[in-house]
Amino acid sequence: MTQEGALLVVIAVALGLLGLLAWGWHRRTRRDSGLVPPVGEVPAGAAVIGVFPVLYVATTAHDQPLERLAVRGLGFRSRADVTVTDAGVALDLTGQPRLFIPRAQILAASQATVAIDRVVERDGLARLDWHLTTPDGTTVVDSYFRPQQTSARALVDALRQLSDPAPTTGGDA
């Protein structure tokens, strides 16, 4: 085989692989097209608990850290700011409209080590479990963040303030 022939074979294989990747992503976006991102602003009067610069890693199916969801605005890694307020969490991803997850939709926060295409030191990721709107109601998803200027523990502690039950006042008066 000549060099030109070998080059054509390599190019054909590369184009075939790129085509398969594009076809797979297209099928994923069709599958997840009913998932509605929570676009919105922080309610007026909400108290800010903290603002955390992060690398947004992914949003995945709940407890399936290798199953990325192709939700509009949440499908790709990005630099972001996570603003934790007493009313919920605002996500400001580069080039996307602000997303706001109300407190009522937040289930839990924890630390993680692995998410799709990202493996870090033990407990180096912050994971937020929350309800995402679907045509049939809601589904539970997990969003992963890699804090840039603080520890994952600090972000998780701030997020846990939203997932913990509201304190009740008790008295025997």
C-alpha positions in Angstrom: 0.0 0.0 0.0 1.3 3.4 -0.8 1.6 6.3 1.7 -1.4 8.0 0.0 -3.5 4.9 0.4 -2.6 4.5 4.0 -3.4 8.2 4.7 -6.8 7.7 3.0 -7.5 4.7 5.2 -6.6 6.6 8.4 -8.7 9.6 7.3 -11.7 7.4 6.6 -11.4 5.6 10.0 -11.1 9.0 11.8 -14.1 10.4 9.9 -16.1 7.2 10.7 -15.3 7.6 14.4 -16.2 11.2 14.4 -19.5 10.3 12.7 -20.2 7.7 15.4 -19.5 10.2 18.2 -21.8 12.8 16.5 -24.6 10.2 16.0 -24.3 9.1 19.7 -24.5 12.7 21.0 -27.5 13.4 18.7 -29.3 10.3 20.1 -28.5 11.4 23.7 -29.9 14.9 23.1 -33.1 13.4 21.6 -33.4 11.1 24.6 -33.0 14.0 27.1 -34.9 16.6 25.2 -37.8 16.5 27.7 -35.5 17.5 30.6 -36.2 21.1 31.3 -33.4 23.2 32.9 -34.4 25.5 35.7 -33.7 28.8 34.1 -34.4 31.7 36.4 -33.1 34.3 38.9 -32.6 34.2 42.6 -35.7 35.5 44.4 -35.5 39.0 45.7 -34.6 39.1 49.4 -32.8 35.8 49.4 -29.8 35.8 51.7 -26.5 34.7 50.1 -24.7 31.9 52.0 -21.7 31.8 49.7 -20.4 32.2 46.1 -18.0 29.5 44.9 -16.0 29.6 41.6 -16.1 26.1 40.3 -15.5 23.9 37.3 -18.9 22.5 36.4 -18.2 18.9 35.5 -21.6 17.3 34.6 -25.2 16.5 35.4 -25.8 12.8 35.5 -28.7 10.4 36.2 -29.0 9.9 39.9 -26.4 7.5 41.4 -25.0 6.9 37.8 -21.9 9.2 37.7 -20.9 7.9 34.3 -24.3 8.6 32.6 -24.2 12.2 31.4 -27.5 13.9 30.6 -27.7 16.2 27.6 -29.8 18.9 29.3 -29.7 22.3 27.5 -27.2 24.4 29.4 -25.8 21.5 31.5 -24.5 19.2 28.8 -20.9 20.3 28.7 -18.1 21.1 31.2 -17.7 24.8 31.9 -16.3 27.3 34.4 -19.1 28.5 36.6 -20.1 30.3 39.8 -22.3 28.5 42.3 -24.2 31.0 44.4 -25.8 29.3 47.5 -28.7 31.3 49.0 -31.3 30.4 51.6 -33.8 30.2 48.7 -31.8 27.8 46.6 -28.8 27.5 44.3 -27.9 29.7 41.3 -25.6 28.3 38.6 -23.9 30.8 36.3 -22.2 28.7 33.6 -20.1 30.5 31.0 -22.2 31.5 28.0 -25.5 30.1 29.5 -28.5 31.8 31.1 -28.6 31.7 34.9 -30.1 28.5 36.3 -31.8 28.6 39.7 -32.6 25.4 41.6 -35.2 26.2 44.3 -34.6 24.9 47.8 -37.6 22.6 47.5 -36.0 20.7 44.6 -32.7 20.1 46.5 -32.4 16.7 48.0 -28.8 16.3 49.3 -25.2 17.3 48.9 -22.1 15.2 49.3 -18.5 14.8 48.2 -17.5 12.5 45.3 -14.4 11.3 43.6 -15.6 10.2 40.2 -18.0 11.7 37.6 -18.1 11.3 33.8 -14.7 12.3 32.4 -13.3 13.5 35.7 -11.5 11.6 38.4 -10.0 13.6 41.3 -8.4 13.0 44.6 -10.7 11.4 47.2 -13.8 13.6 47.9 -12.5 16.4 45.5 -15.9 16.9 43.9 -19.0 18.4 45.3 -22.2 16.6 44.3 -25.7 18.1 44.4 -28.7 15.8 44.2 -31.8 17.6 43.0 -35.2 17.3 41.1 -35.1 18.2 37.4 -38.4 18.8 35.6 -39.5 16.2 33.0 -42.7 15.9 30.9 -43.9 13.3 33.4 -43.1 15.3 36.6 -39.6 15.3 37.9 -36.5 13.0 38.0 -33.6 13.0 40.4 -30.2 14.0 38.9 -26.8 14.7 40.3 -24.6 17.7 39.4 -20.9 17.6 40.0 -18.6 20.6 40.7 -14.9 21.0 41.2 -14.3 24.0 43.4 -11.4 26.2 42.3 -10.7 28.4 45.3 -11.9 26.4 48.2 -12.4 22.8 49.2 -15.2 20.6 48.1 -16.1 20.2 51.8 -16.8 24.0 52.1 -19.1 23.9 49.1 -20.9 20.8 50.3 -21.3 22.3 53.8 -23.0 25.4 52.3 -25.2 23.2 50.1 -26.2 21.0 53.0 -27.8 24.0 54.7 -30.4 23.8 51.9 -31.0 20.0 52.0 -31.2 19.7 55.7 -34.7 20.0 57.2 -35.5 23.5 58.4 -34.8 23.8 62.1 -37.9 23.6 64.2 -38.4 25.6 67.3 -39.5 23.6 70.2 -40.6 24.7 73.6 -42.4 23.3 76.5 -44.0 26.5 77.6 
